[in-house]
């Protein structure tokens, strides 16, 4: 799960926001009168995921074949999409790190709609990317964002050979041979840097893709089209180099990729989500997202899966799971209060987990403020001890602060 905002990084940030929001209004992708009156720091997830002014774009309203490598690339007929990578890594000395690299595309107009100006700088797509590193031992969290138009080679996405990039932040196919022997998913090279951090990783999927929802159509609201096409690579063997300042670490671990595209994912009463992606020591994974309504309650469209050691999935409905916050952290920057420790129980599967952040302060200081953090896991499956690592994303909590809600 992720969200979209779109800008260009050529001049000062405030000027960028003003120009691009004006452009969005001009192109029919605009904000309501209420949203126009907010400062740029007040924009919320629900503002850009509710599906206003999207008549020219296709909607995710029925299952469609998910194909590889085609669907690793862009889907310009849909308004928004993202390529989302997180991972937990360790150095030879046991030092733990988490990372996030997410690249977003937002359509101003569908590709099929002609535009008159033939300039190489004219674009129908805007891109944003987030990069973050969690250094558990150093008790530091680094977060960065970039913006670019999908023109003049600044940013883009392609399926064959696979590549998605924003300037020098990129994920691309590792080699021709990585698609040999009938593999659906190529090995991937992930590379990004922003002073003082850098990442250079090779990712190899050891499990087949997981098609979320109904054959990849993941319904998130009551109306037709309140859905996304969504697949996950839940266990990517990861190896490479992570640098902070003058220190470089050879690291290994596991990454996770989420891939979604849609035009209107959230329903009108939904404001955000709690998303859990957990990789357990018994070679299983759990993905669950709790969609949050405006009144703080959980949406009936919350959903998830357990992936067994062979890659088969077991669906998790809201009644199958309980997630209880155990501790909270209040951001000194935004004043937003987030849960930062959870008890997860899935009784029918005999799973009990304690989910603990590597750091409490993993709030990204980007245009949208949200919490996205590396976590460790301890627990039990039946009577067997489990552990593991994962990632948790928390959005919509700024909405709750504004409403004075504390139900989550």
HELIX and SHEET records of a PDB file:
HELIX    1   1 UNK A   13  UNK A   26  1                                  14    
HELIX    2   2 UNK A   33  UNK A   36  1                                   4    
HELIX    3   3 UNK A   40  UNK A   42  5                                   3    
HELIX    4   4 UNK A   45  UNK A   48  5                                   4    
HELIX    5   5 UNK A   70  UNK A   72  5                                   3    
HELIX    6   6 UNK A  176  UNK A  179  5                                   4    
HELIX    7   7 UNK A  318  UNK A  320  5                                   3    
HELIX    8   8 UNK A  347  UNK A  349  5                                   3    
HELIX    9   9 UNK A  397  UNK A  403  1                                   7    
SHEET    1   A11 UNK A 140  UNK A 149  0                                        
SHEET    2   A11 UNK A 125  UNK A 135 -1                                        
SHEET    3   A11 UNK A  96  UNK A 107 -1                                        
SHEET    4   A11 UNK A  80  UNK A  91 -1                                        
SHEET    5   A11 UNK A 247  UNK A 262 -1                                        
SHEET    6   A11 UNK A 227  UNK A 244 -1                                        
SHEET    7   A11 UNK A 197  UNK A 205 -1                                        
SHEET    8   A11 UNK A 188  UNK A 194 -1                                        
SHEET    9   A11 UNK A 169  UNK A 173 -1                                        
SHEET   10   A11 UNK A 162  UNK A 166 -1                                        
SHEET   11   A11 UNK A 155  UNK A 159 -1                                        
SHEET    1   B 7 UNK A 140  UNK A 149  0                                        
SHEET    2   B 7 UNK A 125  UNK A 135 -1                                        
SHEET    3   B 7 UNK A  96  UNK A 107 -1                                        
SHEET    4   B 7 UNK A  80  UNK A  91 -1                                        
SHEET    5   B 7 UNK A 247  UNK A 262 -1                                        
SHEET    6   B 7 UNK A 227  UNK A 244 -1                                        
SHEET    7   B 7 UNK A 210  UNK A 211 -1                                        
SHEET    1   C 7 UNK A 140  UNK A 149  0                                        
SHEET    2   C 7 UNK A 125  UNK A 135 -1                                        
SHEET    3   C 7 UNK A  96  UNK A 107 -1                                        
SHEET    4   C 7 UNK A  80  UNK A  91 -1                                        
SHEET    5   C 7 UNK A 247  UNK A 262 -1                                        
SHEET    6   C 7 UNK A 227  UNK A 244 -1                                        
SHEET    7   C 7 UNK A 217  UNK A 219 -1                                        
SHEET    1   D 9 UNK A 313  UNK A 316  0                                        
SHEET    2   D 9 UNK A 303  UNK A 307 -1                                        
SHEET    3   D 9 UNK A 285  UNK A 293 -1                                        
SHEET    4   D 9 UNK A 270  UNK A 280 -1                                        
SHEET    5   D 9 UNK A 384  UNK A 394 -1                                        
SHEET    6   D 9 UNK A 369  UNK A 381 -1                                        
SHEET    7   D 9 UNK A 351  UNK A 357 -1                                        
SHEET    8   D 9 UNK A 337  UNK A 346 -1                                        
SHEET    9   D 9 UNK A 322  UNK A 330 -1                                        
SHEET    1   E 7 UNK A 313  UNK A 316  0                                        
SHEET    2   E 7 UNK A 303  UNK A 307 -1                                        
SHEET    3   E 7 UNK A 285  UNK A 293 -1                                        
SHEET    4   E 7 UNK A 270  UNK A 280 -1                                        
SHEET    5   E 7 UNK A 384  UNK A 394 -1                                        
SHEET    6   E 7 UNK A 369  UNK A 381 -1                                        
SHEET    7   E 7 UNK A 363  UNK A 365 -1                                        
END                                                                             
